[in-house]
Amino acid sequence: MNINEEKRHQWQALKGMGFKAHWDYFWDYYKIHVIVALIVIIGIASFAKEILTRKPDALSVTIVNAANTQDATLLHDEFAEYEKIDTSQYNVLIDSSSVINIENPDSYTVANSERLYAMIAAHDLDVLMADKDVFDNYAKSELFLDLRECFSEEELKSFGDAVYYFDTADYNSNGEYDMDTGEYVKNENVKSELIPVGIVLNDNPHLTAMGFYPGVSPIVGLAVSSERTDVGADFIRFLMQ
């Protein structure tokens, strides 16, 4: 007797019996199917709810090597108030958990670096803040926007020595990789031009209040693929006030 014949035989035997007998039979044969179907339905409903109710991002900031496990709630709240962002309608994302070790990269460093590149490729990152070594590493890959596109000449002058310039001759794409030293060698045929790509935050009160970068002057810049450069520039203005 095959399985279909067995099922027909069982249904014939259940004729005239009560609901409990029918339910017990159904549950014995179909409980796995029901459980799987419920899991799928719940998963789809949860995913759909997240998509439909997710607030758009007003700003996305990644802070690398902040040297403090404290989250950036205070910075989030102060900037949202400064920019007059309604956080019930928009997200202000400030992630201070990333750690990247340029000298001795480990699996955590690789994972954080890949996440940053993925965010940049997806246009999800607006502002990146890091210590000088990490900032330079990403600047060499041309990941920062020329600040002259978002700040006036007068504004940049007002920042004085805090403006951080990068030489175009140092870009990885314009140099040759030396296998012995593990560094890029400048291409002498490439025109050297200093580009303002960051702002050095010396003894910044906003960061000090968070306990970020003790004894270190981080650099903040705008991601080249950002689609919210106006808000990103305002975040830098906020930090500099």
Summary of the structure (lengths in Angstrom):
residues: 241
radius of gyration: 27.9
end to end distance: 83.0
largest distance: 93.7
contacts: 637
relative contact order: 0.14
helix: 49%
strand: 18%
